[in-house]
């Protein structure tokens, strides 16, 4: 199974930041949901120009806590 289809597989920490699309695919939610969670403080990340990068550890935390579908 790939990481995107198996929510119990944690992401390697070597990839520190994910695009909104990558995070959405892993969490099986929409891009808009990831942006909303970022703005609400549920997902940690950084702004890069007009874009957003989500921290891998934040995605892993959500997967472990069961916060994503």
Number of C-alpha atoms within 10 A of each C-alpha: 7 8 13 17 12 12 20 12 15 17 17 10 11 7 10 14 19 17 17 20 18 16 25 21 16 22 25 16 14 14 17 12 14 25 21 13 13 19 12 10 10 15 21 16 22 13 10 8 6 5 10 18 20 24 19 22 19 17 26 21 13 16 20 14 9 12 11 14 9
